């Protein structure tokens, strides 16, 4: 098509640096990901499964046909004496964690790698855009997808409880628990997004980034649990990023014994160590990310 | 437009810029130099992307202290093939407009306009990563133009273009400079590109500026050098010219290349030699001559 020289018009506005650039990056990245059918399908299935299972577990529990462990807890403590929302959150945590890892590999890990492969960084940084906005924008787009998995199901449990419970003032009474469950979801998002983006900044191949992130998650899980068992030291679970989040969740949302089978080690882990492990994993991911983005941008 | 004082930059042991001093005025200016001369490094420093020693002002702003304010007023077209992956052409341009600080609605409206301007109107809704090299060059120009910057910094804008695409790109750039009053800093190692678009040049070699100024001035040649076509005895004419104090540099084109204080000396010598002057013109140098002289001359140090 020929050029149309006469079509040039002046723009009367004035461009200036804005913190909203991070929002523009996040919104565009989310839209771009949602254009991919596979991503749409996986995100929909994962979030529906998580939300549906949360709601169903809750309803079955109220009906008395639910999880035997929860029924046992109800028999022990009575329905009014246990915080059902906290118990169900505890039961969902492990499953949501693995779904979160898969989704972070799919939508988070390629985010920087594909920009590096397309040599897009000079285009970004020739705008009035700082590294912080770029990283924040990318992290926010990964967080959006992870929130569908790690936050929405928890919020839906609260809504189901409020909708189906006869207890007076249940919405207000359960609000602190809801906030704590959302906080644990937020911690999960922070650690998964930062590690996934950190890995993403190390390569120009989105597929390698996704596989490396999955590999790190599986190896960290295997190593942490094997060493914790072999050396009888539950604190070694800090080697697994999401185990730190699960331990913090248990601290924020204490549940009456007995716990879900297989989580005894987690409960025995020192919560201070869990916070340290969470901080190290998240910080390490962010540090690698910022350093790599700065270096790549200068070298490109 | 640009003021640069004693700018220097090293990458490890490699000296990329070695005390660059120059003033670049309004209009289109070419940044010429062989590969590795420091052109891209200079552009990146002016964009505030690289730290460096010395001083620089871009439209009165300090790129080291106010890099974002500088970049908001500059449109930069990088040399490498680059794009925002997974977006339609028009979405990529609008997205980069938003990152430049434009409101969303303005960014999209303007993205459509500049896509037509660069000749990609019909290809707006194709994935930008599927564009050919020529289309990607145009897309990069559209992205540089979307926020209507005062100054465009273009790094090898005709890289990878076929002759027709190159001609169109150069026409676009010239129109931007002449009709739309954009200030251009065009970095290239292709002399015809610079001659086609720019009115002045800055020549870099090994991180130093070796020549700068308006192209007409640089190519006007030395004062008093003429190409003389004469009918008659050329040897005798040369001898008479020398006798009158002129220098005869040998044949130039199909005549003699003469350096004389004025044209009257040449006519006097012709009269004395019994020759008839049939053609006399002042010698102009090409930009290529100037460039080759500048980059091949031994360095002062």
Contacts between the chains, C-beta under 8 A, distances in Angstrom:
chain1	res1	chain2	res2	distance
A	1	B	119	5.1
A	1	B	120	7.0
A	1	B	121	6.0
A	1	B	122	4.7
A	1	B	123	7.0
A	2	B	119	5.8
A	2	B	168	7.7
A	3	B	117	7.0
A	3	B	118	6.3
A	3	B	119	3.9
A	3	B	168	5.6
A	3	B	171	7.1
A	3	B	172	5.7
A	4	B	116	5.1
A	4	B	117	6.0
A	4	B	119	6.8
A	4	B	121	7.0
A	5	B	117	7.3
A	5	B	171	7.5
A	5	B	172	7.0
A	5	B	175	4.9
A	5	B	179	7.3
A	7	B	113	6.4
A	7	B	116	4.7
A	7	B	117	4.9
A	8	B	113	7.5
A	8	B	114	7.7
A	8	B	117	4.9
A	8	B	175	7.8
A	8	B	176	7.7
A	8	B	179	7.8
A	8	B	180	5.7
A	9	B	113	5.6
A	10	B	148	5.9
A	10	B	180	7.9
A	11	B	102	7.7
A	11	B	106	6.7
A	11	B	110	5.4
A	11	B	147	6.9
A	11	B	148	3.8
A	13	B	102	6.5
A	13	B	103	7.0
A	13	B	106	5.6
A	14	B	72	8.0
A	15	B	72	4.6
A	15	B	73	7.4
A	15	B	97	8.0
A	15	B	100	4.4
A	15	B	101	4.3
A	15	B	102	5.8
A	15	B	147	4.0
A	15	B	148	7.7
A	15	B	149	7.4
A	16	B	69	7.6
A	16	B	72	5.1
A	16	B	101	4.5
A	17	B	68	3.9
A	17	B	69	7.1
A	17	B	71	7.8
A	17	B	72	5.9
A	17	B	101	5.9
A	18	B	101	4.9
A	21	B	98	7.3
A	21	B	99	5.1
A	21	B	101	7.4
A	24	B	95	6.9
A	24	B	98	4.3
A	24	B	99	6.1
A	24	B	104	7.7
A	25	B	99	7.3
A	28	B	87	7.3
A	28	B	91	7.7
A	28	B	95	5.2
A	28	B	98	7.9
A	32	B	86	4.6
A	32	B	87	6.2
A	35	B	86	7.1
A	36	B	86	8.0
A	114	B	85	4.9
A	114	B	86	7.3
A	115	B	84	7.8
A	115	B	85	7.0
A	117	B	85	7.2
A	118	B	82	6.2
A	118	B	83	5.3
A	118	B	84	6.9
A	118	B	85	4.2
A	118	B	129	6.6
A	119	B	78	7.9
A	119	B	80	5.0
A	119	B	81	6.7
A	119	B	82	3.8
A	119	B	83	7.9
A	120	B	82	5.7
A	120	B	83	6.5
A	120	B	84	5.2
A	120	B	85	6.7
A	122	B	76	7.7
A	122	B	78	4.2
A	122	B	80	6.9
A	122	B	82	6.0
A	123	B	78	6.8
A	123	B	82	5.6
A	123	B	83	7.6
A	123	B	84	6.5
A	123	B	96	6.2
A	123	B	140	7.8
A	123	B	143	6.5
A	124	B	99	6.7
A	125	B	49	6.1
A	126	B	47	5.9
A	126	B	49	7.5
A	126	B	71	6.2
A	126	B	74	7.5
A	126	B	76	3.7
A	126	B	78	6.9
A	127	B	71	6.0
A	127	B	72	8.0
A	127	B	96	6.4
A	127	B	99	4.2
A	127	B	100	4.8
A	127	B	101	7.9
A	128	B	67	7.8
A	128	B	68	3.8
A	128	B	69	7.2
A	128	B	71	4.5
A	128	B	72	4.4
A	128	B	99	7.9
A	128	B	100	6.5
A	128	B	101	6.1
A	129	B	68	7.7
A	129	B	71	7.9
A	129	B	99	5.3
A	130	B	68	7.2
A	297	B	49	7.2
A	298	B	49	7.1
A	298	B	50	6.6
A	300	B	80	7.0
